[in-house]
Amino acid sequence: MEAIKEFIKPELLIIIPVLYIIGKILKNTKLIADKHIPLALGIISIVLSTIYIIGNSNVIDAKSVLESIFIGITQGILCAGVSVYVNQIAEVQPRKKE
């Protein structure tokens, strides 16, 4: 848990449960194949993170635009990874004792 707080910006942590819910909706509605849900969540997360980063930074030149996009992409990938990881942990069923 500490690693998550160390690498993901605190204000972007809200994206993780949002992605988890979107993933559950995609799985239940069968809009896309299950194997493509992590990719969809990754794209959604990158878009949301990038929008947030650009919206809250002083974008004044090409360097700051590229920096904001880079931060948005990396933060989006991290948030999507945590969301998918949490989903996989939640789906693990405890083994029955024989």
N, C-alpha and C positions, 0 to 999 in steps of 0.2 A: 504493500500500500504506500509506503514511503517513496518508492521509486516512481510511482504514478504521480505523486505530488511534486517530486523533484523535476520531472521532465515535462509534464503537461501544465500549461498555464492555469492557475486556479480558476480564472473566469471562464475557461473553456471546459472545465469538468462537467458542466451541465449538459454538454453534448453527449456524454457517454450514456446516461439513462434515456435520452431522447433517441439515440441510435438503437438502443436495446428495444425500445417500444416499436420503432419503425421496423426493425428486424422481425419482431413477433408478428406485426401486421402483415408484412410481406410473406412470411411463412404461412400464416393462416389463410390468407386470401389467394395464395398460389399465383400471384401476379408474375413472379419469376421463379425459375428453378432454385431449389435450396442451395445448390452449389454456387449460384451467382449472388446470393444475398450478401456475403462478405464484401464482394466487389462493389455492389450497389451502396452498401453502407460506407465503404471507403470513399466513394465519389461524393456522396452526400456530406460526409464529414469534412472532406477537403473544401468543398464549396462553402459550407457554413463557417468553418474556421477562417478561411480566407476572407470572406465577407466581414467577419467580426474584426479581424486584424487590420484590414484596410480601413474599415470604418472608424477604428479607434487609434489610428496612427496619423502622423503628419506626413502625408504623401506629397512631397514637393518636387521630386526629381525622379529620374529613371532608376537610380540606385535604391531609393526608398521604396519604390513600387516593387522592384525585384525582391528586395529584402522582405517586404510584407507578404508577397506571394510565396516565397520560400518558407517563411514561418507558418503561413496558413497551411501549406501542403504538409509540412512535417508534423504540425500539431494535429491536423486532420487524420493523418495516418496513425498517429499514436492513439488518438481517441477511438478510432474505428477498431484498432487492434485490441484495446482494452474492452470495448463493448462486445466484440466477438468472443474474446477470452472469457468474459463473465458469462456469456450465454453458454459456452461449452461447459464451464464449471457447473452451471445451474442444471444442465441437462444430464449430468453424470448421475446415474442411479447407484445407490449403495448396493454392494453385493450381499446376497442372502447367505446366511450361515448355513452350512450343510450339516 
